[in-house]
Amino acid sequence: MTGSFAPRILSFLHDREQVKIAADDALTDARLAGRPLIVLGEAGSGKSELLRHWSDGNVATASQLVNGWLPGPGRNFVDGLDEAAGLKDGDALDRVLGALGAQRSADFVLACRVADWRSASAKETIKNWTGFVPVELNIEPLGRAEIVAFLRIREGFDAATAEAFFEHYGQRNLTEWLGNPQTLVMLADLAREGIRPNTTGELFSLYVDRTWREHRKQASPLAHAAEDEVLPALGALFAALIVGGYDALTLAPGAKRLGSDLPLGECRTLPGVAGLSDGTLQGFLDSRLVIRAGQDRYTYQHRRIGEYLGARWLARHARTRELRQRLLRTLQHGDIVPSGVRGLWGWLATDAQLAEAVIGTDPLAVIDYGNADDLSPNAARGLLRAIEVAEDRNEIFGWREYRAAALVQEALKDEVERVLSVPGDKRFWTQLIILRQMRDRETVARHAVTLRAIMLDEARPYPMRDAAADALADFGDLTDWPAIIDQLANGTNRDSLRLALVMMLNANVGLTLSDAAFAETVYAYSGLTPRFTSSREVGTVAHYHRGQRQAISDNRLDGLLNAFTDYASRYRNDSDWSAAWDIDQLFYALLERRLALRDIDPEALWRWLNASDDRHNSGAREELARIDRWLEANEKVRRALQRKVLETCVEKPRSLRWRMGEVAPGLLPTLDDVVALLEWLPDADPRWQEVIWFAPRRAEGQAAREAAVRHVHTDEDREILRVHADPPPLDWERKEAKRQNVDCH
């Protein structure tokens, strides 16, 4: 694996639960063994870097496979599935699978932009080829700690500067930018000059304007070139690569060219390139906006950069109505924009003459790849209408981040209210995209009444209510959150309870319910009370102990543990362990935190440890193991609990060993514990006959037998001590003694 890789987290669906793992563990994870893997992420999220890391740089592109490149033995890593969907090839997936010999082996990894991945149909296609359903591995955005580490290690920021950088974008609600490594690199480059853009268009414009002149050679023609010479030339070359579905430009002679490469000489007639000398053009390829892709091979620094500059060049040379129509027809297959050119298409919307047609044809390309943050009111209205039309056509939207702040500018207030007022789910995706743009106080204030109504409307789909509630919590001025949470917690459908639980994780809302009300909400949401009995969303409750922020303060631990214990006794039975999985994880995580605070009342701990009769079937094995280790290390509390176990075994002393392990294996007595328990028991208490067997036999257990003497009054008692001191040999001891021909005594 390569050494400069930025560690990433991947998520995938396993047994109806979203699982997150470190990227370095994915290829050896048993849950993924033998399955084709599909790496999905936004443009710039690090898909290519991940594949290079996994394969030690041995990555093929989908374009190479489509153009005849033959894969080698073993696991194959294929990048850029979305980029290979050329204008004449349509969907390249079948051709890539054919080249991989997928009917014979499912041992491959494909990477694709998430916006261009057609999950249901593509997974079915791969299953038909391989016989296995592929696993979709989503690259998670970088978290705060990862962003700060990335800035320090990869960009050379000191700790204070990296934290300040994050805070700046956090205060402007632009942290999703930072979760994308390629965007993060661009922002970091600009930050060194004190420049901090606000929109995607501004980011790319500023980055390109400051990066094109940087070069790798001291005597580069770039040192004396003008911007209006270099950027048009690079835009022409990048557009040719992307429109043609090529991987790289090449200077290599014909015999050494790859089928997926574009000879530089074939670009010499393009506007912006024509008229440049060979030396000047090759000098332009020394720009930091270009990278070497091998000997005599060049490509864009990043595909997003190529799409941005390529679209600028195309728009610049489509100055007449006829040329614009010809350009748009060329980039389409019928009414469809192929995935390989959707990035170009999205950026074309920044041209006033092309915007209407571009937006109307593929509005999601504008949002996913272009600059939908900074559109004129007319263009934004066109985008809103186009999204509605796309939804009416049942186009595939998908769960991802949609950034289109232009939709909620003040000039569109009435249009936004019209869309948000549509009841039910008829305008689900359009409404959700709009709600996700509510990222500042002014916008939220304009729509606060509608947002509140959506949040409390039990007829609305949950994602809509969640998005409205997020906007109000983050940027609204509501002062009655306790009453809102109480209303949600007492709602008539499970979505309301889920929303109450999720919103209390927001720092601006907090855990407003009482201990008992919170426990009842968790139990009801999990289907363990009469309120709801159908299946529930897995993982919501787990946010309270897996989240980055501690939503439950230390001073509420005792009360909540007591409340959960009460509800367990009221509603739990032996068949509920699967429904209570999340509850057990939360309960034992809270208990582990409480133990760390010390000053534990043994009586309270006894109640908490007995809250569940099926701890071994819970999902909290790691927490339980740490609780056992705590008990082993805390003698005073452990012995108090051991005495409680003895008190429960008065009628059935022979159940003592089973009961001790059932409450907590960490309670199993040591030799010193056995001595203490024997000294605590009343004289001749029959339970001593069970306690003694926790002590080691023969000479090691002498101290326990001495402590037991005061309980010995009968021949049966004396026989117990005799057998404990000199137990009959075990089977393995007899066999070993026979083998060595010695007396095993």
N, C-alpha and C positions, 0 to 999 in steps of 0.2 A: 504494500500500500504506500502511496505517496506521502511525503513527510510534511508538506505545507498545508494539508487539508484542515479547514476550519470544522471542528466537530459539530455534527448536526443531529437533530432528533427527527425520527420518522414516526408516522402514525399509520395504523392499518386496522381494519375491522376483523376481529376474531371472536367467534361465538357471541355475536351481537354486541360486543363491547369494543370500544375504541381503545386500542393498545398503543402505547408509545415506547419506543426503544431507541437506544443510541445507534447511529448509522453503522458504527464499527461492529455492532453485534448482529446486524441484520442477516448477513450471509451465513451465519452459523446458528441462527435461531431455529429451533425444532419446528416451530409453528409455520415456518416458511419453507421448510425443506421439500424439495421435489416439485415446487410450484414455480411457474413463470412469474417474474417480478416486473411490475410496471412502476417506475419512479415518476411521480407527478409533482409539478411545482409551477409557480408563476414564472414568467420570463425574468431571468436574472436571479432565480432562487438558489442556484448552485447545482443543478442537475448534472451538467457536464463535469463539473469538478468532482462530484460524488462518484460518477462512473469511472473517471480516471483514477480516483483514489482506490476504489474497490479492485480495479483491474491492473493496477500498476502501470497505467497509461495505455493499456492495450484495448482501446475503444474503437469500434467502427461506427460510421454514421449510417443512418438509414439510406441516405442518398447513395453511398458507396454500394450497399447491398442491392439497391434497386438497379444500379448501373453495372452489375455483374461481379462485384468483389466477392470472393469466396471466403466464408468464415472458417476459422480453424477449429480444432477439436476442443472439447471442454466447454466450460461456460462462456457464452458470448455476451458482450456488453454493447448495446446499440443505442447511440444517442440520436436526438433530433428526429424522432418519428414525425412530428408535426412539420418539419422542414422539408421532408421528402415528398409531401403530397403535392407534386408538381402539377402544372396546368393541364398536362395531357394524361397524367397518370391517375387522377382522382385520389381516392384513398389508397395509400401505399401499404397498408398493413398486410394485406394478403401477399403482396410481392416480397415484403420483408420476411414474413413467416416462411414463405417458400424457399427463400435464399438460406434461411437458417436451418432448413430441414426440420421444421417444427413438428412434422408428423412422426418423426423418429425421436426427438429429444425436446423436453420442456425446459432444459437448463439454459435459460437466457434471461437477460435483464434489458428491458426497453425503457427509454426516457422520453417523455412528451410533456409539452406545456399543458397544464391542467385545463385551460380554457378551450383547447382543441382536442381533448380526449373525449370521445363519445363512449362513456363507460359501458352502458348496457350492451350495445351492439358489438363493441370491440372485445369485451370480455367473452361474449358468446362466440365470436370468430376465433379467438385464441383457444377456447375450449374445444371447438370443433376440430382444430388442427392438432392439438396436443392431448386432448382427453382430460386436461386439468383446468380448473378455474384459476385464472391468474390472481395474484394478490396486488392490490393497488397500494403502493407505499407513498404517502404524501409527505413531502418535505415541510416540516413545521417552520414557521418564521423564527428567526433568532429572537431569544428572550433578552431581557435587560442585561443579565450577567454575560450572556454570550456576545451581545453587541459591544459591551465595554471591553471584553477580552479581545474581540476582533479588532477594535480600534487600537488597542494597546499593542497587540502582537503583530497584526498585519499592516497597520497604518502608522505605527510609531507614536501614538498619542500617550501622554502620561496619564496617570489614573484620574487626576482632577479634571483635566481637559476632556477626557472621555466621558466622565460623569456629567460634566456641564453640557457637553454636546447632546447627550441623551435627554437631559432635562429640558433643553431648549426646544427640541422637537416634541417632547412629551407635553409641554405647556401649550403647544399649538395643535395638539391632537394629531400629530403626523408620525407617531411612533411606528405605524405599519410600514412606512417607508424604510425605517431602520431595520426591520426584520428581513429585508431583501438584501443579500450581500452585494449585488451589483449596484443597486441604488445607494447602499451604504458607502461603497468605495467612491462613487461620484460625489456624494455629499461631503465625504471626508476631504477629498481633493479641493473642493470649493471652500470648505471651512478653513483651510490653511490660509486662504486669502481674505478671510472674514466675510465670506459670501454665504448666505443662507436662503435658498429659494423657497417659494411658497407653493408652486404648482409643478406638475410634471413637465409641462412645456418649458417653464422657466428653468427647471433643473437641467434638462437636456441642452437647451440653448446655451446656458452659461457654461456647462461642462465642455461642450464641443468647442465653443469659442475660446476657451482657455487651454484646451488640450491639443488641438490640431497641430500647433507649431512645435510642441515638444517632440524631440526626435532622438534616435539612438546613435547617430553618427555626428561627429564634430563638423564635418564638411558637407552637411546635408543641404540640398537645394531648398529645403524648408526654411532655412535661416534667412533667405532673401525672397521667399515667395509671399504672395498676397493671399489673404483669406478667400477672396472671391475667385482665386484660381484653384486653390487646394480643395476646398469643401465641395465645389461642383464636380471636380474630377473624382473625388472619393465617393460622392453620392451616386455618380453614374456607375462606377464599378460595383458598389454595394447593391444598387438596384438590379444590375445585370446578374449578380450572384443570386439574389433572392428570387427574382422573377423566373430565372432559369432553373431554379432548384439545385444550384451547385454548392459545393462545400467551400471551395477556395479558388482564387486566381492562381494561375501557374505560368512560370516562365520556362518550364521544362520542354524539351523537344517531344515530338509526338510519341515516340516509342516509350517514353518514361512518364507519360501523363496518366493520371487516374481518370476513370470514366466519369467521376463526380466532380472533376475540376474544369474550370473555364480558362482557356488560353487567353492571356492578356492581350495578345494581338487581335483577337476577335472583338475587342472593345474599342479599338482605335478610332472608329468612326462615330462614336457616341459624342453628343454635345458635351463640352467640358473636358473631354479627353482628346478629341481631334485637335491637331495643331501642337500638342505637347511633344517635345523630343523624348526619345526613349530614356535618356538620362534623367530628365525632369520628372517624367511619370514614375520611374522607379524610385526616384528620390522622394516623391510624395508617399510612396508605400513605406517610407521610414517613419511616418507620423505615428505617434502613440495611439492614434485611433485605429491603427492597423497592427495586426500581430502576424508573426510567422507561424505557419501551420506545417512546417517541414521544409526540406530543401527546395528552394525556388517556389514555395507556395505561400500565399498571403490571404488573409481574410480579415473581417472586421474585428475590432477589439472585443465587441460583444454584439450579438445579433440585434439587440435593441438599438444600439448605436447605428448599425447598418440600416435598420428599418427607418429610423429617424432621418438620417441623411439621404437615404434612397428616396423616401417620400418627398422630401424637400426638392430634390432634383427633378423628380417626375412632375410635380406640381409646377415647378418653374418653367418647364418646357411644354406644358399643356395650356397654352395661352389662348387658344381659340375654342369655341364651342365644339367644333368638329373634333379637335385633338383631345379635348376632355372626354367626349363620348367614346372615342376610340380607345383611350387609355383605360377607362372603366370597363369597357367590353373585354379588353385584352386580359384584365386581371380577374375576370369572372368565368365560371363555368355555368352558363345559363343564368340563373338568379343566385347562384351560390358563389361566395368568395372562398376559394380553397384555403385550407389551414396554412399552407406554406407562405401565403402572401397576406394574411390577415393583419400582421404587424404593420406592413406598408400601408395597407388600406386604412387602418385606424389613424395613422398620422396624416393621411391625405385630408382628413376632416378639418385640419387647421387652415386649409386654403379656403378662402371665402367663396370662390367660384365652384369648388368641388364639394363643399361641405354638405349641401342639401342631398345630393345624390349618394354620397358616401354614407352619410348617417342613415338615410332611408333604406339602404340596401343591407347594411350590417351594423346596426347600432352597438352591438356588444363588442365588435372589434374596436370601435372608437373608445369604449370604456376600458376594455382589457389592455389595449396596446397604445392608444393615443393619448390625447390630453383633454379628457372630458371635464376637467376642473375649471377650464378657462375658455368657455364658449360664449358667444354673444347671446343675448336673450332669444333672438330668432332661431339661432342654431340649437340652443338648449330646448326650445319648444319643439323643434323638429326631432331632437333626440328623444324627448319624452313621448311624442306621438309614435315614433318608430319602435320604441320599447313596447308600447301597448300593442301595436300591430304584430310584433314578433311574438308576444304572449298569446294573442288571438290565433296565430298560426301554429301554436304549440311548439315553438322552437325550444331547444334545450338551453336552459340557463345554467344551472349547476350551483353548488355551494362553494363560493369563493368570495374574495373581497372585491367589491365593486366600488370604484372611486370615480364619482361624477358629480363633484360639488356644484357644477354649473346648473344642475337640475333644481337646486333649492335657492337660487339667487332671488332677491326680493321681487324682481320683475315677474317671476313665475309663481307668486304666492297663490293666486286664484287657481291656476292650473294644478298646483300641488294639492291644494285643498280638495279640488274636484276628484282627483285620483284617490286620495286617502279616504274620501267619504264613501267609496264603493264598498258595500258590506261583503262579508264572507271571504272567499278566496278567489273570486273572479279576476282580481287584479293583484294576485299574490306577488309575483316577481316584480312588477312595476312598483308596487307599494314598498316592497322590501328594499329595493334599490334606493328609492327615495329616502326611506327611513334611515338607511345606513349613511346618508349624507348629512344628517343632523349633527354637526360636529362643532358648533359654536353657539354662544348664548343668544346672539341676535336671531339666528335661524330658529332655534328652539322656542324662543319667546314668540315668534310670529305664528307658530303652530302649536303652542302649548295646550290649548283646549282640546284640539283634535288628538294630540299625542296621548293625553290623559284618557280620553274616551277609548282609544284603541287599546291601551294598556289594560283597562278594566273590562273590556268587552269579551265575555267568555265565548262568543260565537266566532271570534277571530282566530286564525291559526296561531299557534304558539310563537313561531319566529317573528311574526308581526308585533305581537304584544311585547316580546322580549326586546326588540329593536326600539320600540317607542319608550319602554321603561328605561332602557340604557340611556337614551338621549335626555330624558327628564332627570335622571339621577346624575349624569355627568355635567349637564349644562343648563338644567332648569333651576327654578327658584322655589320648588315645592317645600313647604314646611310641615306637611302632615304625613310624612312617610310612615310613622307608626300606625296611623289609622289605615293607610293604604295597604300596608303589609298585613294587618289584621283582617281587612276585607278579603284580600287574596287568600290568606291561609284558611279562611272559612268559606271559600268559594265552592261552587257546585260541580266543578270539573277538576280533574287532576292537573291540567295546565296551570290553573290559578295557584295551586300549591307549589308547583314547580317554579313558577315565576316568583312567588314569595321567597322560596329558598335561594334562588339565584340572585335576587335583588339584595338580599341581606348580606351577600358577599361583597357588594359594592361599598367602598369606604365611605361614600356620602350617605349611605342608608344605615348600614350596621345591623347588628342582631337585636332587633327591636322587640321580638316576641319574648314572653316570659319563658322560663325553663320548661314548664309543663306544656305550654302552647307550642314551643319549638319541637319538643319530643313528639307531641301528638301529630304535628304537621309531617314530620319525617316518617312516622309510622303509617299515617294515612296515605301519604304519597307512595310508600312502598307496598301498599295493598294489604297491610296487616291489621287494619281496623275495618269495621263495617262500612265506612264511607266509600271506599273504592276497593274492588277486588280484581280488576283486570291488570294486564301487564303494564309495567311502567318503564320510563326511560332509564337505562342503566347509566350510572356515573354521576348523576346530579348531586346526590348526597355526598359522594366521595370528594367533591370540591372543598368541603369543609376541613378535610385533613390532608388533601393533596395539593391545594392551591399554594401559590407563591406567598400570599398574604394570609396571616393568621386571623381568620374571621372571628374566632371565639377567644375571648380574653381569658387570662388565667383566673380571674376572680369569679368566673362563671362555671368553672370546671366541676366543682362539687355539686352545685345545683343541677347541672345538666346530667351528670352521671346518676344522680338520684332519680331524676325524672325518667331517664332511659331505663333504669332498673325497674321503676314502677310500671312503665308501659310494657316491658318485657314480661313481667309476671301477669299482666292483664291480658295480653294478646298473643304471646308466643306459644307455640307447641312444637313437637318434634318434627313436624313436616314442613315447617316454615323456613328452614335454613337457607334455601336458595333465594327466597324473597327478602330475607333479612341480611343478605350478603353485605350490601352497602352499609347497613346500620351497624353490623358487627365491626366492620372496618373502622367506621367513625368512632364507635364506642370505645374500642380498645386503643385507638390512637389518642383519644381524650384521656383514657386511663393512664396510658404511658406518660403523657404530659404531666398528669397530676402526680404521679410517682416521682417525677423529676423535681417537683417542688418541695419534697420531703414533708415532715410533720404530718404523717399519715395516721389517721384514726383506724386502728385495725378493724373495729366494728364496721366502719363505712366500707373499707376495702373488702371485707368479707361479703357484704351485700353486693358490691359491684362484681366481684369474681363469680358470684352465683347468679348473675343476671341472665346468663345463657346456659342451658343444659347441653348445648351442642357446639361448644367452642371449637372442637376439632374439625367441624365442617365449615367453619367460617372462612372468610377470605382474608383474615388478619393474622396469618401464620407468623410473619416477621414481627409484628407488634407483640404477639403472644410470647414469642421466643425471648424478646427483650424484657417483657414483664417477668418471665421465669428467671432470667438472669438477675433482675433486680431483687427478686425474692431470695435467691441464693446468696446475694451479697448483703442482705439486711436481716440479721439474725433476730433482733427483737420482734419485728413485725412477723417474720416467718414463724417463730415459735408461738406467737399469739394466735395465728391462723391455724397452726397445727392443732392447738388445743381446741379451736372451734370445730375442726374436723372430728376430733375425738368425741366432742359433745354430741355430734350428729350420729355417732355410731354406738350409742349406749345399748340399743336394742339389738343391733346386728354388728357386733365387733369384727366379724370376719370380712365385712365390707370395707374395712379401714383402708387397706392398700389401694383398692379400686377408687375409693372416694378421694383419697389424697391426690392421686394423679388426675382425677376428673376435675377437681377444683382448679389445680394448677400444678403441673409437674415440678415447678420450682419449689413446691412445699415438701417434696420427698425428704425425710429426715436424714441428717448426717448422724454419725456415731454420737457426737456431743448432743445433738437434738434428742436422740433416743434416751440418753441419760437424763436430760432435763425433763422429758415427758414422763419417764418412769418415776422420777422424784415428785412430779406434780400430781400424779394419779393417787387417789386414796388407797390405803392399804388393802391388799387382796382384790383390787378392782380387776375383773376378768379381762379387761382390755389390754392389760400388760402382756398377755399371751400373744397378742397380735403385734404390739409395738416392738417387742424384742426382736422380731424377725426383720426389722429394718436395719438392725446392726449387723456388721460383718460377723461371720462364724469364727470358731476356733479362737486362737489367741488374740486376734485383732479385736474381738468383741468382748474381752474380759471386763472392761469398764461398764458395759451395759448389763452384764450378768450380775455384777456386784450391786448395781443400782436396783436390780430386780429382786434381790434377796428378800426384801421386806414383803414382797407379794407372794412368796412361796410358802404354801401351807399344806399341800397335799402331795401324794406320790405323783400325780399327773403333772403338778407344777415342777417337781424336781426332775421328772423325765424331760420336760421341755428344756430346762437349763442344760441337762446332760447332752441332749441331742444338739443343742446350739453350740456347746463347747466341742463336741466330737461328732459331727454329722456323718451319716453314712456317705460313702463316696458316690459321686455322680457317675453316670455311664461313661463319660469320656475319661474320668479318672481311673475307672476299673480297666478300661481298654488299654490305657497308657501303662498302668501297672502290670497288666498281663504281658504286654509287649516287652517290658523291661524285666519281667519276672521278679517283681518286688512286691512287698506288702503295701497296698495303697494307704494303710493307716500308718 
